[in-house]
Structures are given as structure tokens and as C-alpha cells.
């Protein structure tokens, strides 16, 4: 079906942290025809629409939420398109500025998991995304949060993104027309295209050709490093706090929390990971109240010790 609508869904069943009370409804859209239905449904469902992918950066409170979850389920295998050098005379319209002859444009639906996308690129012998190995979530959420790891940020590889708004339907936006920051993406749609609610539907990334075994080795190295230092298999929402600006080399939000003794700190069913203090873990039976209390405690400890305010990276739904 192009669109599936479910009422009274629990956010704890839709988020990697396994926290959150009921939302009004969830609309899962699998193809473009479903987006036409979605525009009509949103007007009648009430509540606020919220684009939700794998729920890997969400901390939802335990009470009811006046939300309609919108999930893109366009997760077919990505397509690959060789890109001529945009600076050469033979460049075609729409070529990526600054592309080299070995650039390949990879188009992926927002519903595709990032690990699956990386697997396809590795088998195709394409490099650029390896640093994101082990990062959970989906393509849509990765673009919307400007996901990054080990020196890789999606904004540096993004060529263009296809967005949907209730007002204008589907529209392509070139990356250079959007604004990016640390875990931030702003498509700068403007009132003409619908400056309110939007959903990432597809994205194109400019990657380079390489030997498939070499790409695999870099992915394995990145994953081994991540597994040794981060709780990649735990019930977590990823990093809780952003790295404060102006930190000296080697310092981070996780290091600050570690310095004040919060690595492994537990409250009820929630804890700061013993591997990485900036990861909040649901050990089983945890509540959002416990998670928020731990976060405030960590924020206060870091401020008292370093006079630094930790800004929340995880999105809190209250």
C-alpha cells in the first residue's frame, strides 16, 4: 500500500532508546503516491506532524504526545550514476560542481538504513562514507541531522536532496542552497515552498571510485574503533550532548562527562555508558524521567567543574 496509517502508536516502540508514550498516529509512506494521500490526511488528523526515521536521536517522555509520526519507507536499493567532470566542456547539465571523472552519484531513499547504504557502496567500490560505519539511523534522518563520525559529515558528500512538504509536494534542493552546521540541516525552503513541516524523501551523494576491498578494510577499521569506544549494540539514542565550541584538542562532551565521574553512572534503568559517558543507555525498564534527571545531573556537574554549558544533541519530545 502507498500509505499505512496506524493510530495510538507507542514512541518507545519507535525509538532506539526504547522510551516514550503514545502518539496520535503513524503514517508510513512507501511511494510517491502515498505522499499525495499524506497531504490530505495531515489536515484531518490533528496534532503536530513529526518526521521520524529509525528514532535513533530521540528521547521521548512517557506521557501522551499530540504527534503524527511520518515515516518514509522508500528503501529500495540505491542507484548509481557516473558523473562527468563538471568543470570540463563535456559536462552535462546538473553535474556536481567540482566533480572529478571518478565521481559517482549515489541516490538513496530516505527510508534506507545507513548501514545498508554503506554496504551497497562498499560492494560497488565507492568511498567517502566509511567513517559512518556503525552509525544507526536511516538516510533521511542522517541528512536531517547532518550525521557525522570520524571526520565524515554527510553535508560534505551531499549533492542534492529531495524534500516533500504538504504545500508544494516533492522538490529537489541542491546542497549549496541549504545551510548546514553541527548536527544541523536547514533546507532554506522559504515561504514559497512551505517553510514549516518537511520530510526528506531522497538524497544524492557524490562519492569516488575505489577498490572494494580497500573500502571494506576502512569500514572494518572504523567499526572496530567504534565498537571499542562506544556502545554500538546498546539501547541508546547516540550522543546526548553536543561538543561545546572552543574545546582544546582531545576534549569533547564525552570527555568532560568522564572527567566528572559520570561514566557508568546509573539511575534506575538508565545509565551513562561505561564505554562512553556521552551515551545514555536504557539498561532495561528505564524511564524518560530517569533519563532527563541523569542528563541534568551531568550538565550541572560539567558546569560546576568547567563552567561550560552542555547543549543537548538528542531531540527531546515532551
N, C-alpha and C positions, 0 to 999 in steps of 0.2 A: 504493500500500500504506500502511496506517496507520503501520507502523513498518518501517524498514530497518536491518538490523544488518550491520556490516562489521567484520571482525577485522583486527588489526595495521595500523592506520592511522598515518600519519606526521603528527606535530603541525606539522612545517614546511610541510605542505600544507594546514593548517587555521588558520594564524595569519598575520596581515598582516606580521609581521616575518620570516616565512619561516625560522623556526628551530624545532628540536625533533625529538626522536627518536620512536620508535614508542609508541603507546598500545595497550592490550589490545584495545579495540574502540570502535566509534562507533555509537550508536543515534540515528537521525534519525526524529523523530516528526512526522507531518503532520496528525494529527487527534486528537480526544479518545479515540477507540477505541484508538489506539496507546499512549496513556498507561496503559491497563489492561494491555497486553502488557508495557510497560516495567517496571511494578512487579514482575512475575513474573521478568523477565529479570535485573534487577539483583541478585537474590539468588543467581543461579547463575553470573554472570559473574566474580565476584571482583573485586578491585581497588576503588578509590575512585571513585564517580561524580563527574563534573565537568560542570556546565552550561557549554556553550561556544556562543557565537553566531558572529560573524564572526571571532573571535580577534584583535580589534584592541587588546587591552590585555594581551597575554600574551607573556612571554619564557620559552620552554621550553628546558631544557637538552638536550644532544644524545643522551644515553643513553636507555634504555628507561624508560617510565613505567607504573606499575601503576594506570592510569586507564581508566575507561569514559567516553568523551565522550558527553554527552547534548545533542542539538541540536534545538531547536524549529523546525519548518518550516511553521508556520501563518502564511503570508504573503499571505493573500487581501487584497484592497483593504479599507481601513478603513471603518467605518460611522460615520455622523454622526447625533447625536441632539440636537435642540434642548432646552435646559434652562430651565425657568421659574425665576423668581427664588425662591430657597429661603427668603427672608425674607417672601415675600408670602403671603396667605391661600390663594391657589390653588396653592401649591407642592405637588408630588406627593411621595409617599414616596420616599426615596432621592435627592432633589435635592441638588446640591452646596451646602454651606453658603456663604453669601456670594455666590452666583452672581447675575449680572445678567441682564436679559431677553435680551441678545445673546450669552449663553454657549452654546457648543455643545460637547457631549461627543463626543470622538473615541475610538472603540475600535479598537485595533490589535493584531494578533497579535504575539507575541514574535519570530517569525521574519522580520518585515518590516524591511527596511533603513531606517535613519533618513533617508537622502536621499530614498527613495521616499515615506516618510510625509510629509516636508516638501513634496514635490511635490504630493501629494494635497491637503494643507491649503491650499497656495497657490491651487490651481485652485478650491477650494471657498470661497475668500475668508475664511480663518481665520488669525488672527495669534496669536503667542506663542512659536512655535518658531524664528523666523528666525535667532536667534543661533547655533543649532546647525548652520547651513548649512556643509557641508564636513566635519562630524564623521562619521567612519566608524562602522561597527558597526550593530547591529540594536536594535530596540525593547527586547527582553529584556535585553540587555547594558547598554543605556543606563539602564534603570531600576535594574538590579543595581549599577551603578557610580555612580548619580546623575550622569549625564553633564551637563556644563555648558560653556558658552563664551559670552564676551562678555556676561556678566551674566545669562544664562539658565541655570537649573538645572531638570532635569526634576522634582525634588521639588516645585517651586513650581507646577507645572502638573498634576501627577498628582492625579487624583480618587480612583481606586482601582486595585488590581492584583489579578489572578487568578493564584494560585500553585498549583503541584502538588507534593505530597510523596508518597512511597511509602506512608506511613501513612494519610493522610487523603484522598488524591486531590486534586481541584480545590476551591479555596476562595477566595472574594473577601476582600480586606483593604482597608478604607478607608485612605486616605493618612494621616489623622490618628491611626490606630492603629499606624503604622510610625514608625521612627526614621531620620533622615537626617543626614548630615554631608558633609564634603568628600570627594567620590568614595566615598560610603558609603551603603548602604541596608540596613536591618535590619527585616524584616517582623514581628519580635517574635511569632513564632508560638506559642511556649510548647510545653511537652512534649505537651500535648493534641492539637496539630495536627501534630506532627513537627518538633522543633527542630533536626534535622540537615540533611540534603540537601533542597533545594527548587529548583524551576525556575519562572521567570517564564513564564506561558503567554499572558496577555493584559494589556493596560493601558488605562486610560481617562484621557484628558487633557481638562482644561477650558480651551478656547480661546475667543477672542472673534471676532465677525464683523468683517470689514473689507473694503475693496475689494481684489480680487485683484491688480490692477496695483501697488498700494501694497505689498502683501506681497511680490510679486516683486522690487520695487526694493530692499526691505530685505534680501532674500536675496542679491541680486546684490552689494550693498554689503558684506555680511558675508563673502561668498565672495572677493571681490576683496581685501579686507583680509587674510583668512586666507591666500590664495594668495601674497600679497606677503611674508608674515612667517613662514609655516610650510610644511613640505614635504608638502603635501596629497596629492601623487601618488607619493611615495616609499614604499619598503618600510619601514614604521615601525610602532611599537606605540603611537603617541601620546606624550604627555608621560611621561618616565621618572620624574621626581621630583615630589613634591607641593610646593606653595609653603609654605615654613615659616611658622608662625604669627608674627604680630607684625612682619612686614616693613613698612618705610615705603612710602609711596605710590610707585608706579613700579617697585618691586623685585619680583622673582619668582625662582623656581628657575632659570629660563632666563637671567635677567639675572645671577644670581650665577655661573653656569657661564660665561657670556660674559665677565664681569669677570676670571675667572682664565684666560682664553685658550683655552677648550675648543671654541669654535665652529669646526666644520670639523675638529676633531682626529680622526685616523684610527688604527685598529689593525687590520691585516689587511683583512678585508672589511667591517668595521663602522666607523662614524664618528658623531660628534655632528654634526648637520646644520649646514651653513654658513649656513642661514637662521635657525635657532632652535636654540640649544645644548641645549635640554631634550628634543630629539627625537633618538632613536638610530636610525640608518639602516643597513639592510643594503645595502651597495653592490654585492653580488654575491659569493656564496661565503663570506659571513660565518659565524662560528660563535658559539654561545652563550657559549663560554669567552671569546672576544674581547669580546663584549658585556658580560659581567659584569666583566671586567677594566677596561674603559673606565668603567663605572659606578662601580666602587670608586675608580678614579683621580680621577674627577670629584668624588666625595663627599669624598675626602681633601683635594683642592685647595681646595674650598669651606670645609671645616672649618679648614684651616690659615690661610686668609685671613680668614674672617669668624667663626670659632668657632660655626658653625651646622651642625647635623646635617641632611642631606637625607634625607627618608623616601621610600622607593620608592613610586611610584604604580602603575607597571606590575606586574602579578602575575607573580612568578617561580615557574615549575614546575620543581622539581628532583627 
